[in-house]
Amino acid sequence: MKTVGTAAERRIVRERAYQGGFLIGVALMAAVDEIVFHQILGWHHFYDRSTPAIGLLSDGLLHAVEVVALVAGFFLLLDARRRSALRAGVAVAGGLTGAGLFQLWDGVVDHKLLRVHQVRYEVDLLPYDLAWIASGALLLVAGIVLSVRARRRTA
């Protein structure tokens, strides 16, 4: 197992742990969205402004990107671990930040600005939008708070 020598090297590898956690957080939130809302509940597809076949294709592309992000995130974490620089708090902070950012992006940009899909159709959207965006904001704030704490501990 290779260890990291200088403070600058440790910082770079610690950032890999954060980035790995971030990618895993994005991927896991995308997976929850894809599995629960697209497949189980069938409320929407990633892209709902075309035919059902295009909607299904867009879900498949989202799933492919999510798997790539998950694998890349794990490789970054494994590299940090191999170098004895993996800190769980840093990785968890990255994961929560990534999950929250994905959820906020989906709720604000995809749902409201681009309107590629809604959480659900033929219902009052306000409670769904508030819950969607609030959950993303909560995850993002938790990730930022943990990140600040982890950086203070490892500085």
N, C-alpha and C positions, 0 to 999 in steps of 0.2 A: 504494500500500500504506500503510495507516494504521498508525502506530506508537503505542505506548502510552507516556504521559508519566510519571505519578507512580508511586512505588513501590507504592502501593495498587492502582493500575490494573494494573500488571504482575503483582502477586500474583493478582488476580482472573482475569486472562487465563491465567496459568500454571495456575490451578486448572481452567480450562476444558480445558486440554490434558490434565491428569490425569483429569478426568471423561470426556473423550472417549476416552482410552486405556482407562479402566475399562469403559466401555460396549462398546468393541470387544472387549476381553478376555472379557467375559461372553458377547457374541454369538458369538465364535469358539469358545469352549468349548462353548456350546450347540450350535453347528453340528457340531463334532466328535462330540459325544454323539449328536445326531440322525442324522447321516450314517452313522457307523461302527456304533453299537450298535443304533439303531432300524431303519435301512434295510439296510445291508450285512450285518451279522451277524444281524439280526432277533431279538436277545436280549430286548428289551422295548420297550414303548411308554412315552410319558410318563405315561399313566394306564392301568394294567393291571387295575384292579379292576372292569371292566365287560366289555362285548362287544368283539370285535376292531374293529368299526366305530367305537366310542367311542375306543378306543386310537389308531386312525389319525387321528381328528379331533383328539385331544389333541396328537398329533405335529405336525399342521398348524398348530394354534394356537401351539405352542412355536416352530415355524419362523417364523411371522409376527412374533411378539414379538422373536425373534432378529434378523430383518431390520430391524425398526424400530430396535432398539438399535444395530445396525451403522451404519445411515444417520445416526442422531442422533450417534453417536460421531465419525463422519467430519466432520459439520458442525461439531462443537465443535473438532476439530483444525484444520479449515480456517479457522475464525474466529481461532483463536490464531495460525496462520501468517500470515493477512492482517494481523494486528496486530503482526507481527514478534516474537511472544512464544512461539512454539512451541519447546520444548526436547525433543529426542528422549528423553532420559533420563527426563523427567517422564512423557511419554506411555507409554513402555515400562513404567515402574513401575506406572502405572495399569492397563495391559493385563494385566500379570502378577497384580496384585492382584485385578482383576475375574475373571480366569480361575480363580484359586485359590479365590476366594470362591464362585463358581458351583459349582465341583467339590465343595467342602466342604458347601455347602448341599444339593446334590443327594445326596451320600453320607450325610450325617447326617440332615437333615430329611426329604427325599423318601423315601430308602430305609429308614431306621430308625424315625423318629418317626411320619411320616404313612403310611408303607408304601404309597405310591401305585404303586411298582414296585421291583423289585430289579435289580441289575446283570444277573443271569442266573438262570435257574430250573433246578431239579432237579440242582443241583450243591452242593458245599460252598461256602457264601457267604463264609466267613472270608477266604480269600486274595483274592477279588475286592473285598470291602469294604475290606480293609487297603490294597490297591493303589489303590483309588479315592480313599479318604480321604487316604492318604499323598501321593498326587500333588497333590491339592488343597492340602494343608498346605504342601508344598514350593513350589508356585507362589505361594501367599499370602505365605510368608516371604520368598521372593525379591523379590516386589513391594514388600513393606514395607521391606526392606533397600535396594533401589534408590531407593525414595521418600525415605528418610531421607538417603541420599547426594546425591540430586538436589536436595533442599531445602537441604542445607548448601552446595552449589556455587552455587545461585542466590540464596541469602539475602544 
